[in-house]
Amino acid sequence: MTSLAPLERARRVLVLVVALLLALVVGMFLGRSLPSAPAGNSVDVGFARDMAIHHGQAVDMAYTALRTAPSPEVRQLAVDMASTQGNQAGRLQQLLISWDQPLAGGSATMAWMAGTELHARHVVQQQQGRVMPGMATAAELARLRSQTGQAFEVDFLQLVLRHHRGGIEMAEFGAEHATTDDVRDLARAIATSQQGESQLLTDLLAARGAQPLPVDDAAEGQGAPGGQGAPGGGA
């Protein structure tokens, strides 16, 4: 019995040390404040909500291209757009759900950029019929759906390129001003992917004898094949 006493004491010391370490870890965990959800009027919430809607239009145009575009390279672009932006929109909406924020409504569109030059331009764009920077108007979408052949492809590529340029501006602002890592990281990923895709869009337009639309030109009829935005374009 006496020979076991040192082992017993060692065991008890070890148990005590482990208990103290566990108590220290639990104390540190309980004492650490968990990050709170961003407020409804924050850049994080506004960006997540508006960018998900912005992406939704791009996905809708991509599905139209899958049904209509005659060339495999444009259809492949449409597949990539639908996959990437659909996934990103889902992640943005999941963030809103985790923050107990509505997927739509809340603050006014683009209010999270109030006071900036881009927001001032956005107000003008809204008067032209665009909900957010770069987005197509209802008339432009209706025109796109009515076209076929190369006329469709030129119009699609022009509208998507302008759409991407507006999205990049939103994403760069979100990456710089959001407070949560989730939003900053996703905004950077959006800006990077759309910058790369914008070069492809420009190249595809050039191969069809067309040029990009002006970023702030949303007048109905502008950019249709054969119009101002697509010199030399046609069916």
Order of alpha helices (4+ residues) and beta strands (2+ residues): alpha-alpha-alpha-alpha-alpha-alpha-alpha
